Amino acid sequence: MFSCNTSTSGQSTFLLTGFPGLEASHHWISIPINLLCVISILGNSIILFLIRTDTALHEPMYIFLSMLAASDLGLCASTFPTMMRLFWLGARELPFDLCAAQTFFIHAFTYVESGVLLAMAFDRFVAIRDPLHYATILTCSATAKVGTAILVRAVLLNLPGPILLQHLLFPQISVLSHCYCLHCDLVGLACSDTQINSLVGLVSILFSLCLDSSLIMLSYALILRTVLGIASPGEQLKALNTCVSHLCIVLIFYLPKLGLSVLHRVEKHSYPSLAVIMANLHFLVPPFMNPIVYSIKSRQIRYSLLKCLQQKRIDAF
């Protein structure tokens, strides 16, 4: 336990936590984490490149996918350097300013990804419910406005958090629970009144992850209702198949969050290493799995990738 002996947050130092009890194995543990991050960066970069260069992919669904890939890259950039400093160099210290900035970017990119998943659910609903007017409803202009709204919402919801943290009192040395800085973790370490900070964090979550997940479930309920109204079983299967990729990504994004939330409320302190593993999966698995899921399930993405590889082979000869 550390006592509060500093008057400003800027004087505080925060210590990152790796895997409790496994400090001697951090180098080995970092190997799969390194592989996950490298594959995530490579996979999402390829998705962005394909969508940018292939005009056949300049459709709302793939534009939303490019937004998802960009948010995944941002999430990797926000967490990967800090984790590698901790595991490879044993550098646990982070100044307050860097910790607050990391908090903002981690949560902002998470909210962007959640918003994009909601937009993709709406895209699938429109494509199934009203395919004849799909192109007129989701135009390039409408897609750009949705993307801008998602980004603005993420910034507005997360900007108050780091600003309010500057007015809290922290111990001179504070030990964090994870390999990076999270808003709830910092608020829990403060020595002064945190009611406003907790309220801001709650409002932020309610108007992002909770709202988005509820609307995604509503979208799929409406999609299922529409599909069941189709007479032909073959057409029903075809319509549902267009949602498989997105549904897989939604589950990959939200299930680790649900598992981490349950673990925090049950026996987090009894299984500290499990809590850290769940927290890392919470941020590392979605960026890793999203390109793989869409590469496997999307014929257009596979075709574009093969066409690009064939062109590179021709150019090489």
C-alpha positions in Angstrom: 0.0 0.0 0.0 1.2 3.5 -0.8 0.2 6.6 1.0 -0.9 9.8 -0.7 1.9 12.3 -0.3 1.7 14.3 -3.5 -0.6 17.2 -4.3 -0.6 16.9 -8.1 -1.1 14.0 -10.5 1.8 15.2 -12.6 4.3 14.2 -9.8 3.0 10.7 -9.6 4.7 7.6 -11.1 2.7 4.6 -12.2 4.1 1.1 -12.2 2.8 -1.4 -14.8 2.0 -5.0 -13.7 2.9 -7.9 -15.9 1.9 -11.5 -14.9 2.0 -11.7 -11.1 4.2 -14.6 -10.0 5.5 -15.2 -13.6 8.0 -12.3 -13.8 10.9 -14.6 -14.5 9.0 -15.9 -17.6 8.1 -12.5 -19.1 10.5 -13.0 -22.0 8.8 -16.3 -22.9 5.3 -14.9 -22.4 6.1 -12.0 -24.6 6.8 -14.2 -27.6 3.2 -15.2 -28.4 2.1 -11.6 -27.6 4.7 -10.4 -30.1 3.4 -12.8 -32.7 -0.2 -11.7 -32.1 0.7 -8.0 -32.5 2.9 -8.5 -35.6 0.2 -10.6 -37.3 -2.5 -8.1 -36.3 -0.5 -5.2 -37.7 0.3 -7.1 -40.9 -3.2 -8.4 -41.4 -5.0 -5.1 -40.8 -2.5 -3.3 -43.0 -3.2 -5.7 -45.8 -6.9 -5.2 -45.4 -6.5 -1.4 -45.6 -4.2 -1.7 -48.7 -6.6 -4.0 -50.6 -9.7 -1.8 -49.9 -7.8 1.3 -50.9 -6.4 -0.1 -54.1 -9.2 -2.3 -55.4 -12.1 -0.2 -56.7 -14.4 -3.3 -56.5 -14.1 -3.0 -52.7 -15.2 0.6 -52.6 -18.6 -0.3 -51.1 -20.1 0.7 -47.7 -19.4 -2.8 -46.1 -15.7 -2.7 -47.0 -15.3 1.0 -46.2 -16.6 0.1 -42.7 -14.2 -2.8 -42.7 -11.3 -0.4 -43.4 -12.4 1.7 -40.5 -12.4 -1.4 -38.3 -8.9 -2.2 -39.5 -7.7 1.3 -38.8 -9.1 1.2 -35.3 -7.4 -2.1 -34.7 -4.1 -0.7 -35.8 -4.6 2.3 -33.5 -5.3 -0.1 -30.6 -2.1 -2.1 -31.3 -0.1 1.1 -31.4 -1.6 2.2 -28.1 -0.8 -1.0 -26.2 2.0 -2.8 -27.9 5.0 -0.5 -27.2 4.2 -0.3 -23.5 3.8 -4.1 -23.2 7.1 -4.7 -25.0 9.0 -2.2 -22.7 7.6 -4.1 -19.7 8.3 -7.6 -20.9 11.6 -7.2 -22.6 13.2 -4.3 -20.7 11.5 -4.6 -17.4 10.5 -0.9 -17.7 7.5 -0.6 -15.4 7.5 3.2 -14.8 5.1 5.5 -16.7 4.7 9.2 -15.9 1.2 10.5 -15.5 1.0 12.4 -18.8 1.9 9.3 -20.8 -0.5 7.2 -18.8 -3.4 9.6 -19.3 -2.7 9.8 -23.0 -2.6 6.0 -23.3 -5.9 5.8 -21.4 -7.5 8.2 -23.9 -6.2 6.4 -27.0 -7.0 2.9 -25.8 -10.6 3.8 -24.9 -11.1 6.0 -27.9 -10.1 3.3 -30.4 -12.2 0.7 -28.5 -15.2 3.0 -28.8 -14.5 3.6 -32.5 -14.4 -0.2 -33.1 -17.7 -0.6 -31.2 -19.3 2.1 -33.3 -18.0 0.6 -36.5 -19.5 -2.8 -35.5 -22.8 -1.1 -35.0 -22.6 0.6 -38.4 -21.8 -2.7 -40.0 -24.8 -4.3 -38.3 -27.0 -1.5 -39.8 -25.3 -2.1 -43.2 -26.3 -5.8 -43.1 -29.9 -4.9 -42.0 -30.4 -2.5 -44.9 -28.8 -5.0 -47.3 -31.2 -7.8 -46.3 -34.3 -5.7 -45.5 -34.2 -3.4 -48.6 -31.7 -4.6 -51.1 -33.1 -2.6 -54.0 -32.6 0.7 -52.2 -29.3 -0.3 -50.5 -27.1 1.8 -52.8 -29.3 4.9 -52.4 -29.5 4.6 -48.6 -25.8 3.9 -47.9 -24.1 6.2 -50.3 -20.4 7.2 -50.0 -21.5 10.5 -48.5 -23.7 8.7 -45.9 -20.9 6.3 -45.1 -18.4 9.1 -44.6 -20.8 11.0 -42.3 -21.3 7.8 -40.2 -17.6 7.3 -39.9 -17.1 10.9 -38.9 -19.8 10.7 -36.3 -18.2 7.5 -34.8 -14.9 9.3 -34.5 -16.3 12.4 -33.0 -18.3 10.4 -30.5 -15.2 8.5 -29.4 -13.2 11.7 -28.9 -16.0 13.5 -27.0 -16.8 10.6 -24.7 -13.1 10.1 -23.8 -11.7 13.6 -23.7 -13.2 14.5 -20.3 -11.6 11.4 -18.6 -7.9 12.4 -18.9 -8.7 16.1 -18.2 -10.5 15.2 -14.9 -7.7 12.8 -13.9 -5.4 15.8 -13.7 -7.4 17.2 -10.7 -7.1 14.0 -8.6 -4.5 13.2 -6.0 -2.4 10.1 -6.4 0.2 8.3 -4.4 3.7 9.3 -5.4 4.1 5.7 -6.6 1.0 3.8 -7.8 0.8 0.1 -9.0 -1.5 -0.5 -11.9 -3.4 -3.8 -12.4 -2.4 -4.3 -16.1 0.3 -3.9 -18.7 -1.2 -0.5 -19.7 -3.2 2.3 -18.3 -7.0 2.2 -18.1 -9.3 4.9 -16.9 -11.0 2.7 -14.2 -7.7 1.5 -13.0 -6.4 5.1 -12.5 -9.6 6.3 -10.8 -9.4 3.3 -8.4 -5.9 4.4 -7.3 -6.8 8.0 -6.6 -6.7 9.3 -3.0 -9.2 12.2 -3.6 -12.9 12.2 -4.4 -13.6 10.3 -7.6 -17.4 10.6 -7.9 -17.3 12.8 -10.9 -14.6 10.7 -12.6 -16.6 7.5 -12.0 -19.8 9.2 -13.3 -18.1 10.4 -16.4 -16.7 6.9 -17.0 -20.1 5.3 -16.5 -21.8 7.7 -18.9 -19.0 7.1 -21.4 -19.6 3.3 -21.3 -23.4 3.6 -21.4 -23.3 5.8 -24.5 -20.7 3.6 -26.3 -20.3 -0.1 -25.6 -23.7 -0.6 -23.8 -25.7 1.4 -26.4 -23.9 -0.2 -29.3 -24.2 -3.7 -28.1 -28.0 -3.2 -27.5 -28.5 -1.7 -30.9 -26.5 -4.5 -32.5 -28.7 -7.1 -30.8 -31.8 -5.2 -32.0 -30.4 -5.1 -35.5 -29.9 -8.9 -35.6 -33.4 -9.4 -34.1 -34.8 -7.4 -37.0 -32.5 -9.2 -39.5 -33.7 -12.6 -38.2 -37.3 -11.4 -38.4 -36.8 -10.3 -42.0 -35.0 -13.6 -43.0 -37.8 -15.7 -41.5 -40.2 -13.9 -43.7 -38.4 -15.1 -46.8 -40.2 -18.1 -48.3 -37.3 -20.0 -49.8 -34.9 -21.8 -47.3 -32.1 -21.4 -49.7 -32.6 -17.6 -49.8 -32.8 -17.6 -46.0 -29.5 -19.3 -45.7 -27.9 -17.0 -48.3 -29.1 -13.9 -46.4 -27.9 -15.2 -43.1 -24.5 -16.2 -44.6 -23.8 -12.5 -45.4 -23.9 -11.8 -41.7 -21.6 -14.6 -40.5 -18.4 -12.6 -40.7 -19.8 -9.6 -38.9 -21.4 -11.8 -36.2 -18.1 -13.6 -35.5 -16.3 -10.3 -35.1 -19.0 -9.0 -32.8 -18.6 -12.0 -30.6 -14.8 -11.8 -30.7 -15.1 -8.1 -29.6 -17.6 -8.4 -26.8 -17.1 -11.8 -25.3 -13.6 -11.1 -23.8 -15.1 -7.9 -22.4 -17.9 -9.8 -20.8 -15.4 -12.4 -19.4 -13.2 -9.7 -18.0 -16.1 -8.0 -16.4 -17.3 -11.2 -14.7 -13.8 -12.0 -13.5 -13.4 -8.5 -12.0 -16.7 -9.0 -10.1 -16.0 -12.6 -8.9 -12.5 -13.5 -7.8 -10.1 -11.2 -9.5 -7.6 -11.1 -6.5 -7.6 -14.9 -6.3 -6.5 -15.3 -9.9 -4.4 -12.2 -10.7 -2.6 -13.8 -13.7 -5.9 -14.9 -15.2 -7.2 -11.3 -14.9 -4.1 -10.0 -16.7 -4.5 -12.7 -19.4 -8.2 -11.8 -19.9 -7.3 -8.1 -20.1 -4.7 -8.8 -22.8 -7.0 -11.0 -24.8 -9.6 -8.2 -24.5 -7.3 -5.9 -26.6 -5.1 -8.3 -28.6 -7.6 -10.9 -29.9 -10.0 -8.7 -31.9 -7.2 -7.0 -34.0 -5.7 -10.4 -34.6 -8.9 -12.2 -35.6 -10.7 -9.6 -37.6 -8.6 -9.8 -40.7 -8.5 -13.6 -40.5 -12.3 -13.8 -40.2 -12.9 -11.5 -43.2 -10.2 -13.1 -45.3 -11.8 -16.5 -44.8 -15.5 -15.6 -45.1 -15.3 -12.8 -47.7 -14.9 -14.0 -51.3 -14.3 -10.5 -52.5 -11.4 -10.0 -50.0 -9.9 -13.3 -51.0 -10.2 -12.5 -54.7 -8.6 -9.1 -54.3 -5.7 -10.6 -52.3 -5.1 -13.3 -54.9 -5.3 -10.8 -57.7 -2.7 -8.6 -55.9 -0.4 -11.5 -55.4 -0.7 -12.6 -59.0 0.1 -9.1 -60.1 3.2 -9.0 -57.9 4.3 -12.3 -59.4 3.9 -11.0 -62.9 5.8 -7.8 -62.0 8.6 -9.9 -60.5 9.1 -11.7 -63.8 
